[in-house]
Amino acid sequence: MPRDLPVGNGELMVAFDDRYQARDLFWPRIGMPNHAQGYPQRLGFWVDGQFAWVDDDAWQRDLRYKPETLATDCLLRHDGLGIAVRCSDVVDYHSPVWFRSFEVEDLTGKMRDARIFIHHDLSIDASPVGDTAYFDPELQGVVHYKDQRWFLVAGEDPLRYGVEHFTTGTKRIGDAEGTWRDAEDGHLSRNPIAQGSVDSTVGFHLHVPAGGVARATVWLACGDSRAALVTLHDKIALKTARRMMDRTEAYWRLWALKEPIDFSPLPEPIRDMYVRSQLVLRTQVDNGGAILAANDSDIQTFAGDTYSYMWPRDGALVAYGLALAGQSELSRSFFRFCDNIVEPSGWFRHKYNPNGTLASSWHPEVLDGRQVLAVQQDETALVLWSLREHFRIYRDVEFLKPLYNSIVIPCANWLLDHRDHHGLPKPSWDLWEERRGVHTFTVAATIGALKAAAEFARDMGAMDHEERFLAGARRMTDAMLEYLWVPEHERFARMAVPTEQGDYRLDMTVDAANHGIFLFGALPADDPRVVADMKAVREHLTVKTSIGGVARYQRDYYHRIEHQDLERVPGNPWIICTLWVALHDIETATTIEELNQVLEVFDWVGQRARPSGVLPEQVHPHNGDPVSVSPLTWSHAVVVTTVLRWLLKHAELSGKPSGVVAALARQDALR
């Protein structure tokens, strides 16, 4: 089930499935460890002798967020139970506490005896071995712990502060399914402690007046010791859960709307999509600077691994969007993270864990009996390019000073060293992580990075570096046009593979990644060769079904749905690829009328989102359902980038200020 409704604060993050079951819970870093491991944290309701868990098909669900904030607003209705439940979830903006409020409404016109049951199936530090769950009478709740990971489940209802109804027990050992089964008769056995592979369930009893509402609030607090839980327990008791939830909603509205952007040229739904994308992005960024690609554990069933890693490429492009949006603290944090992980010789490895350690990889270091560098060169290039885009806007010289010598110069030197005799990059893995060669996207990213490094060197008075980097960019541009532009096809190759004769064998597959030629400044968007290449992308990669959208490349196999008519459906539609085409339309628009044609693409993206506004990686080409992970951080970042670049272009064409902070950027690029 694709994930929905992520809520978090950069330290604690919770994500739900489409049945409103929490399935992933990360703390103390976003992305690691996942204490839920994809298992449902169940929520159930007992009313006058009848019971239903929220994954029951009889529930009607409307799962959304409250506008402009990271608080869920979920309406559940069960006609068999005769109740409706309004639920709200927030992770406190400052403390590692997940709050949940429930308002149970009677739909029958009678007084109701209702009970809410909240189940927690934690595998602490991603393993159930050695866990303990016990009732703590002092903290008035159930505690799960192992080593330095402690969790307190507590709450309140109109008659009581703290947990009165509870049980702990064994899960997935022998015939034991878990304590959630104990709740289905409306009563819990109050087993006070369990050890090993354990779970817990707590309950709250409500008397719902006829036609009225009764409320309960539940929270899960996280700490590195019992003493830390005591501190949080006392804080919640003093401030109250309601006030902490309200302040968190206010904080996220302030955060999302802090820039005075004029959205009036855009329809309201597009403005809302932009705001929601900013907020979803924030849930995927760790406070230590790592930007995670996605946090959806269901992908493990397909790939045996997750997306809960920091890819320098994804991170750099997300950081670019955050910088455009005015969220400079997050982009700075990302570049500081990169400063801690860059290789001494000036390049980045495949991907990293949120704590900066090296993550899993499938890139070999030996091919055909020869040692090779297990690298995606565009990742190194894009960190450098994105850093320059950030600096264009903020001119934060003190921030740049240490990074100039640790990232800018070493990475630019490595990019120059990692070239062949033609001046093109040596072979590396592509952005899709599927093939090794000299990729047009990587070439464009490297040209953009070398230009960025030349600008930095000029700023710092290092004219020798400036000339070296600029000369490298010019030579690479010439080589790109000589070896990757194919006049008879009127487009660029996707990839060149070096041959033993010293030339290249070209892969002419149409690939949306070639948009990087204009995005990273290798060539202008209106260059006839770029225009022709993007025309080929539109013609060959548009999905010709009622769903529409743009695929990654011809005959894309990843999560392929359509196996027969690959001309009509070259691959699943991807959010980012569809928006890349829109970015080209924006950059080449010469009138407001031409620019407004992009609004149809924004509408398409909005239709592909879940009701909450959450966007997946790709969608089903025939029914539009989410495919692969959700939310994909990159999808939301490209929404932010594309909307802001649309507003900047509108300001350019209309002469009216946009209020976008990026409008302040100095146009000092070296060509």
C-alpha positions in Angstrom: 0.0 0.0 0.0 1.5 3.4 -1.0 2.2 5.6 2.0 0.1 8.7 2.7 -0.1 11.5 5.2 3.5 11.7 6.5 3.8 13.9 9.6 7.1 14.7 11.2 9.5 17.3 12.6 12.9 16.2 11.2 13.5 13.8 14.1 10.3 11.7 14.3 8.3 10.8 11.3 5.1 8.7 10.9 3.5 7.6 7.7 0.1 5.9 7.1 -1.3 3.6 4.4 -4.5 4.3 2.5 -6.6 2.7 5.3 -5.3 5.1 7.9 -3.0 2.6 9.6 0.4 4.0 10.6 2.9 1.7 8.9 6.3 3.4 9.2 7.7 5.2 12.3 11.2 6.6 12.1 13.2 8.1 15.1 15.6 9.6 16.0 16.5 10.2 12.3 14.2 10.5 9.4 14.8 7.2 7.5 16.5 5.2 10.3 15.6 3.2 12.1 12.1 2.2 11.2 10.5 0.9 14.4 7.3 -0.1 12.7 8.9 -2.1 9.9 5.8 -1.7 7.7 3.6 -3.6 10.2 0.2 -1.9 10.8 -0.2 0.1 14.0 -3.8 -0.8 14.4 -6.7 1.5 15.3 -10.1 0.0 16.3 -13.5 1.0 17.6 -15.9 -1.0 19.8 -19.4 0.4 20.0 -22.3 -1.2 21.9 -20.9 -4.7 21.4 -19.7 -4.4 17.8 -16.1 -4.0 16.7 -14.2 -2.9 13.6 -10.5 -2.1 12.9 -10.0 0.8 10.5 -8.7 -1.5 7.7 -12.2 -3.0 7.6 -13.8 -2.5 4.1 -17.0 -1.1 5.7 -15.3 2.1 6.6 -15.6 5.2 4.4 -12.4 7.2 4.6 -11.5 10.8 3.6 -7.8 11.2 4.4 -6.5 14.7 4.1 -4.4 17.3 5.9 -5.7 20.5 7.4 -4.8 23.3 5.0 -1.3 24.7 5.1 0.0 22.6 7.9 1.3 19.2 8.9 -1.8 18.0 10.8 -4.0 15.3 9.3 -7.7 15.8 9.0 -9.2 12.4 8.5 -12.9 11.6 8.5 -13.9 7.9 9.1 -17.5 6.7 8.9 -18.9 3.2 9.7 -22.6 2.9 9.2 -22.6 -0.6 10.8 -21.3 0.9 14.0 -23.3 4.0 13.6 -20.4 6.4 14.2 -18.2 8.9 12.4 -14.8 9.7 13.7 -12.7 12.8 13.0 -9.0 12.1 13.5 -6.0 14.4 13.6 -2.4 13.5 13.9 0.6 15.8 14.4 4.2 15.3 15.4 5.1 18.2 17.7 7.3 20.6 15.9 9.8 20.7 18.7 9.6 17.5 20.7 9.6 13.8 19.6 5.9 13.3 20.3 3.2 12.0 18.0 -0.2 13.2 19.1 -3.5 11.7 17.9 -7.0 13.2 18.6 -10.2 11.4 18.0 -13.7 12.8 18.0 -16.4 10.1 18.0 -19.8 11.2 16.8 -23.0 9.3 17.2 -25.0 8.9 14.0 -28.0 7.0 15.4 -29.6 9.5 17.8 -28.8 7.3 20.8 -26.4 7.4 23.7 -23.4 5.2 22.8 -20.9 3.2 24.8 -17.8 3.5 22.6 -14.2 2.3 23.1 -11.1 3.3 21.1 -8.2 0.8 20.9 -4.8 1.8 19.8 -2.3 -0.9 19.0 1.5 -0.5 18.7 3.6 -3.2 17.0 7.1 -1.8 17.5 10.2 -3.6 16.5 12.7 -1.3 18.2 15.8 -0.5 16.1 14.2 -2.5 13.3 14.3 -5.8 15.2 11.8 -7.4 17.6 14.6 -9.3 19.4 15.1 -8.1 23.0 12.2 -5.7 23.2 10.2 -5.0 26.4 6.7 -3.6 26.8 5.3 -2.9 30.2 2.7 -0.7 32.0 4.4 2.1 33.9 2.0 3.3 36.7 4.1 6.5 37.3 3.9 7.5 33.7 0.3 6.3 33.4 1.0 4.5 30.2 2.6 1.6 28.4 6.4 1.8 27.7 8.3 0.0 25.0 12.1 0.0 25.3 15.4 -1.5 24.2 18.8 0.0 24.8 18.6 3.8 24.2 15.2 3.7 22.5 12.2 4.3 24.8 8.6 4.9 23.8 5.7 6.0 26.0 2.1 5.4 24.9 -0.3 7.5 27.0 -3.4 9.6 26.6 -6.5 11.1 28.1 -10.3 11.0 27.7 -12.9 13.2 29.3 -12.8 11.3 32.6 -9.2 10.4 33.0 -5.6 11.5 32.3 -3.5 8.5 31.6 -4.1 4.9 30.5 -6.4 2.6 32.4 -7.2 -0.1 29.9 -4.1 -1.8 28.5 -2.3 -5.1 27.8 1.1 -6.3 26.6 2.0 -9.5 24.9 3.8 -11.6 22.3 3.5 -11.2 18.6 4.4 -13.4 15.7 5.8 -16.2 17.9 4.1 -19.5 17.5 0.3 -18.9 17.2 0.5 -15.4 18.8 -0.9 -12.8 16.4 -0.5 -9.9 18.9 -2.4 -8.1 21.6 -4.7 -6.5 19.1 -6.8 -9.6 19.1 -7.5 -9.1 22.8 -9.3 -5.9 22.0 -12.0 -7.3 19.7 -14.3 -8.2 22.6 -14.1 -4.7 23.9 -11.9 -5.6 26.9 -8.1 -5.8 27.5 -6.5 -8.3 29.8 -4.1 -5.9 31.6 -1.1 -8.1 31.2 1.6 -5.8 32.8 4.7 -6.8 30.9 6.1 -8.8 28.0 9.6 -9.4 26.7 11.0 -10.4 23.3 8.9 -10.0 20.2 6.1 -7.9 21.8 3.3 -5.4 21.1 0.8 -3.5 23.2 -2.8 -2.2 23.0 -4.3 0.5 25.1 -8.0 1.5 25.2 -10.1 4.5 26.1 -13.8 4.4 27.1 -16.1 7.1 25.8 -19.8 7.9 26.6 -21.0 9.5 23.4 -24.2 11.5 23.8 -27.1 11.0 21.4 -26.2 12.9 18.2 -23.2 14.3 20.0 -19.4 13.9 20.2 -16.9 12.5 22.7 -13.2 13.0 22.5 -9.9 11.3 23.4 -6.3 12.1 22.8 -3.4 9.6 22.6 0.3 10.2 22.2 3.5 8.3 21.6 6.6 10.0 23.1 10.2 9.1 22.2 13.3 9.4 24.3 16.7 7.9 24.9 15.9 6.8 28.5 13.1 6.5 30.9 14.2 9.9 32.4 13.6 11.5 29.0 10.1 10.0 28.9 9.5 11.5 32.4 10.5 14.9 31.1 8.2 14.7 28.1 5.4 13.3 30.3 5.6 16.3 32.6 5.8 18.7 29.7 2.6 17.3 28.1 0.8 17.4 31.5 1.8 21.1 32.0 1.2 22.4 28.5 -1.6 20.0 27.6 -1.8 17.9 24.5 -4.4 20.2 22.9 -2.1 23.3 23.2 0.9 21.4 21.9 -1.1 20.3 18.9 -2.5 23.8 18.2 1.0 25.3 18.4 2.4 22.8 16.0 -0.4 23.6 13.5 0.5 27.3 13.8 4.2 26.7 13.4 3.8 24.8 10.1 1.5 27.5 8.7 4.2 30.1 9.6 6.9 27.9 8.1 5.1 27.2 4.8 3.8 30.7 4.2 6.8 32.8 5.4 7.7 34.1 1.9 5.5 36.9 0.4 4.9 35.1 -2.8 2.2 36.5 -5.1 0.3 33.5 -6.2 -2.5 35.5 -7.8 -1.6 34.6 -11.4 -2.1 30.9 -10.5 -5.4 29.0 -9.8 -5.9 28.3 -6.1 -5.4 24.5 -6.4 -1.9 25.0 -7.9 -1.0 27.3 -5.0 -2.3 24.7 -2.6 -0.3 22.0 -4.3 2.8 24.1 -4.0 2.3 24.6 -0.2 1.5 21.0 0.3 4.6 19.9 -1.6 6.8 22.2 0.6 5.3 20.6 3.7 5.7 17.0 2.5 9.3 17.8 1.6 10.0 18.8 5.1 8.8 15.5 6.5 11.5 13.7 4.4 14.4 15.9 5.5 16.4 14.9 8.6 17.5 17.6 11.0 21.0 16.5 10.4 20.8 17.5 6.8 20.1 14.2 4.9 17.4 14.5 2.4 15.7 11.1 2.0 14.5 9.9 -1.4 11.3 8.3 0.1 10.2 6.6 3.3 7.8 3.8 2.2 8.8 0.4 3.5 6.4 -1.4 1.2 9.0 -1.2 -1.6 11.0 -3.8 0.3 8.6 -6.5 -1.1 9.7 -5.5 -4.7 13.4 -4.6 -4.2 14.5 -6.1 -0.9 15.5 -2.6 0.1 14.0 0.8 0.7 14.4 4.4 -0.6 15.3 5.6 2.9 18.7 6.9 1.8 20.3 10.1 0.8 21.3 10.1 -2.9 23.4 13.2 -3.5 21.6 13.7 -6.8 18.1 13.6 -5.4 19.3 15.7 -2.4 20.9 18.3 -4.5 17.8 18.8 -6.7 15.6 18.9 -3.6 17.9 21.4 -2.0 17.7 23.5 -5.2 13.9 23.6 -4.8 14.1 24.4 -1.1 16.5 27.3 -1.9 14.2 28.7 -4.5 11.3 28.5 -2.0 13.2 30.4 0.7 13.9 27.4 2.9 17.6 28.3 3.1 18.2 26.7 6.5 17.4 23.3 5.0 19.5 23.7 1.9 22.4 24.8 4.1 22.0 21.8 6.3 22.1 19.6 3.3 25.4 21.1 2.0 26.9 20.7 5.5 25.9 17.1 5.4 27.6 16.7 2.0 30.7 18.4 3.5 31.0 15.6 6.0 30.7 12.7 3.5 32.5 13.9 0.3 35.6 11.7 -0.5 38.9 13.4 0.1 39.6 13.3 -3.7 36.4 15.2 -4.4 33.5 12.8 -5.3 30.4 11.3 -3.8 29.5 7.7 -3.6 26.3 6.0 -4.6 24.1 6.8 -1.6 24.3 7.3 2.2 22.4 6.5 5.3 20.8 9.4 7.2 23.6 9.4 9.7 26.2 9.8 6.9 27.5 6.2 6.8 27.7 4.5 3.4 24.5 2.9 2.3 23.8 -0.3 0.4 24.8 -0.3 -3.3 24.5 -2.5 -6.4 27.4 -0.8 -8.3 30.4 -3.2 -8.8 34.0 -2.1 -8.4 35.2 -4.8 -10.9 33.8 -5.1 -14.4 35.2 -7.5 -17.0 38.1 -8.2 -14.8 39.0 -4.5 -14.4 38.7 -2.2 -11.5 36.2 0.6 -12.0 34.9 3.5 -9.9 31.4 2.7 -8.5 30.1 6.2 -9.1 27.3 8.1 -10.6 29.2 11.2 -11.7 26.1 13.4 -12.0 25.7 13.1 -8.2 29.0 14.9 -7.6 28.3 17.5 -10.3 24.8 18.3 -9.0 25.9 19.0 -5.5 28.3 21.6 -6.9 25.7 23.0 -9.3 23.0 23.2 -6.5 25.4 24.9 -4.1 26.0 27.6 -6.7 22.2 28.1 -7.2 21.8 28.4 -3.5 24.6 31.0 -3.3 23.2 33.0 -6.2 20.1 33.7 -4.1 21.5 34.1 -0.6 25.1 35.3 -1.1 25.9 33.8 2.3 29.7 34.2 2.1 30.4 33.0 5.6 28.5 29.8 4.9 30.4 29.3 1.7 33.9 29.9 3.0 34.6 26.4 4.5 32.8 24.7 1.6 34.9 26.4 -1.1 38.0 24.4 -0.1 36.3 21.2 1.0 33.6 20.8 -1.8 34.0 23.3 -4.6 37.7 23.0 -5.5 38.1 19.2 -4.8 34.9 18.3 -6.7 35.6 20.5 -9.7 39.1 19.2 -9.9 37.8 15.6 -9.8 35.3 16.4 -12.5 38.2 17.7 -14.7 40.3 14.6 -13.9 37.5 12.2 -14.6 37.4 12.9 -18.3 38.5 11.0 -21.4 40.7 12.1 -24.3 37.7 13.8 -26.0 36.9 15.9 -23.0 33.8 14.0 -22.0 33.3 12.4 -18.6 34.6 8.9 -18.3 31.9 6.2 -18.0 29.8 6.1 -14.9 26.4 5.0 -13.9 23.3 7.0 -15.1 20.8 8.8 -13.0 18.4 5.9 -13.4 21.1 3.6 -11.9 20.7 1.1 -14.6 23.5 1.4 -17.2 27.1 2.5 -17.4 28.5 4.8 -20.0 28.8 8.5 -20.9 25.3 9.9 -20.4 24.0 13.1 -21.8 22.4 14.0 -18.5 25.7 13.5 -16.7 27.5 15.5 -19.3 25.1 18.4 -18.9 25.3 18.2 -15.1 29.1 18.3 -15.3 29.1 21.3 -17.6 26.8 23.1 -15.2 29.0 22.1 -12.2 32.2 23.3 -13.9 30.6 26.6 -14.8 29.4 26.9 -11.2 32.9 26.2 -9.9 34.4 28.8 -12.3 31.9 31.4 -10.9 32.9 30.5 -7.3 36.6 30.7 -8.2 36.1 34.2 -9.8 34.2 35.3 -6.7 37.2 34.2 -4.5 39.7 35.8 -6.8 41.2 32.5 -7.9 41.5 33.4 -11.6 43.7 30.4 -12.4 40.9 28.0 -11.2 38.3 30.1 -13.0 40.0 29.7 -16.3 40.7 25.9 -15.8 37.1 25.2 -14.9 35.6 27.3 -17.6 37.9 25.8 -20.2 36.9 22.4 -19.1 33.2 23.3 -19.4 33.7 24.7 -22.9 35.6 21.7 -24.1 33.0 19.4 -22.7 30.2 21.4 -24.4 32.0 21.1 -27.7 32.5 17.4 -27.2 28.8 17.0 -26.3 27.8 18.6 -29.5 30.3 16.6 -31.6 29.7 13.2 -30.2 26.2 13.2 -28.6 24.2 15.4 -30.9 23.1 13.3 -33.9 21.9 15.5 -36.8 20.2 12.7 -38.8 18.0 11.9 -35.7 17.7 15.6 -34.8 18.3 14.8 -31.1 20.9 13.9 -28.6 21.8 10.4 -27.8 20.9 9.1 -24.4 24.4 7.5 -23.8 27.7 6.9 -25.5 29.7 3.8 -24.8 33.4 4.0 -25.5 34.8 1.4 -27.9 38.2 -0.2 -28.2 38.8 2.0 -31.3 38.6 5.2 -29.2 35.2 6.4 -30.4 31.7 5.8 -29.1 28.7 3.5 -29.7 25.6 5.5 -29.3 22.4 4.6 -27.5 19.6 6.6 -29.2 16.8 5.7 -26.8 14.7 8.8 -26.2 15.1 9.7 -22.5 13.4 12.5 -20.6 16.6 12.9 -18.6 18.1 14.9 -21.5 16.2 17.9 -20.1 19.3 18.4 -18.0 20.9 20.0 -21.1 18.9 23.2 -20.5 18.2 22.9 -16.8 21.9 22.9 -15.8 22.9 25.5 -18.4 24.8 23.4 -20.9 22.7 25.0 -23.6 19.9 27.5 -23.6 16.4 26.1 -23.5 15.6 27.8 -26.9 18.7 26.4 -28.6 17.3 24.6 -31.7 19.0 21.3 -30.7 17.4 21.4 -27.3 14.0 22.3 -28.8 14.3 19.3 -31.2 15.3 17.0 -28.4 12.5 18.0 -26.1 10.1 17.6 -29.1 11.3 14.0 -29.4 10.6 13.5 -25.7 7.0 14.8 -26.2 6.4 12.7 -29.2 7.9 9.4 -28.0 7.4 9.4 -24.2 3.9 10.9 -23.8 1.7 8.1 -22.5 -1.2 7.8 -25.0 -3.9 6.7 -22.6 -6.7 8.7 -20.8 -4.2 9.1 -17.9 -1.4 10.7 -20.0 1.8 12.0 -18.6 5.4 11.4 -19.7 7.5 8.2 -19.2 11.2 8.1 -18.3 12.4 6.5 -21.5 11.3 4.2 -24.3 10.5 0.6 -23.1 11.0 1.5 -19.5 10.9 -1.8 -17.5 10.8 -0.5 -13.9 7.4 -1.4 -12.4 6.1 -1.9 -15.9 2.3 -2.2 -16.2 1.9 -2.3 -20.0 3.8 -5.1 -21.7 2.2 -5.2 -25.1 1.7 -1.7 -26.7 5.0 0.0 -25.9 4.6 2.6 -28.6 1.4 3.8 -27.0 2.7 3.2 -23.4 6.5 3.5 -23.4 6.5 3.3 -19.6 4.6 4.4 -16.6 4.0 8.1 -16.3 6.4 9.8 -13.9 5.6 13.0 -12.1 9.1 14.4 -12.5 9.4 13.6 -16.2 6.0 15.2 -16.9 7.1 18.4 -15.1 10.5 18.4 -16.9 8.6 18.9 -20.1 6.7 21.7 -18.5 9.9 23.3 -17.3 11.0 23.5 -20.9 7.7 25.0 -21.9 8.2 27.6 -19.2 11.7 28.5 -20.2 10.8 28.9 -23.9 7.6 30.8 -23.4 7.6 34.3 -24.9 4.0 35.3 -24.0 1.7 35.0 -21.1 -0.6 32.9 -23.3 2.2 30.4 -24.0 3.1 30.3 -20.3 -0.5 29.6 -19.3 -0.5 26.4 -21.4 1.7 24.9 -18.6 -1.3 25.2 -16.2 -2.7 22.0 -17.8 0.4 20.1 -16.7 -0.1 21.4 -13.1 -3.7 20.3 -13.3 -2.5 16.8 -14.4 -0.1 16.6 -11.5 -2.9 17.6 -9.0 -5.1 14.9 -10.4 -2.4 12.3 -9.9 -2.0 13.2 -6.2 -3.9 11.5 -3.4 -6.7 13.5 -1.7 -4.1 14.5 0.8 -1.9 16.0 -1.9 0.8 13.4 -1.6 2.5 12.4 -4.9 4.0 9.1 -5.8 7.0 8.3 -8.0 4.9 7.1 -10.9 1.3 6.2 -11.7 -0.5 3.4 -13.4 -0.9 4.3 -17.1 -4.5 3.0 -17.3 -6.1 4.0 -14.0 -3.8 6.6 -12.5 -3.2 4.7 -9.2 0.1 5.3 -7.4 3.0 3.0 -8.4 6.2 2.4 -6.5 7.0 4.6 -3.5 4.8 7.4 -2.1 5.5 10.1 -1.4 8.6 10.5 -3.6 10.6 13.5 -2.3 11.8 14.3 -5.8 8.3 14.5 -7.1 7.3 17.2 -4.6 10.6 19.0 -5.1 10.0 19.3 -8.9 6.5 20.7 -8.2 8.1 23.4 -6.0 10.7 24.1 -8.6 8.3 24.2 -11.5 5.7 26.4 -9.8 8.4 28.9 -8.7 10.0 29.0 -12.2 6.6 29.6 -13.7 6.0 32.5 -11.3 9.5 33.9 -12.1 8.7 33.7 -15.8 5.3 35.3 -15.4 7.0 38.2 -13.6 9.5 38.5 -16.4 6.8 38.6 -19.1 4.3 40.7 -17.2 6.7 43.1 -15.5 5.0 42.5 -12.1 7.1 41.3 -9.1 6.5 37.7 -8.0 7.7 37.9 -4.4 9.8 34.8 -5.0 13.1 35.1 -3.1 14.9 33.6 -6.1 14.1 36.8 -8.1 16.9 38.4 -6.1 19.5 36.0 -7.5 22.3 37.7 -9.3 22.5 36.8 -13.0 26.2 36.4 -13.0 26.6 33.1 -14.8 29.7 32.7 -17.0 28.8 31.5 -20.5 
